[in-house]
């Protein structure tokens, strides 16, 4: 996984899966989404943790297909940060 974009409240990683990852595509996609959440929600000097994650899987990926994701800050308060993640292939 490579982080291709990082800024306050935003992040974008990229992952090119290989054949070993094809039987665990749900875990790979979740890891990609979780990593982009962490990168996008921790730029303020405070450690952020996820309280809820909802992932919908619409299709499986293929080996060598470029997977990307993005995180964008939607709402920030003193105690909470709402981050919307989107992944695509």
Secondary structure as UniProt FT lines:
FT   STRAND          2..7
FT   TURN            8..9
FT   STRAND          10..16
FT   HELIX           19..24
FT   HELIX           25..41
FT   TURN            43..44
FT   TURN            63..64
FT   STRAND          66..76
FT   STRAND          81..88
//
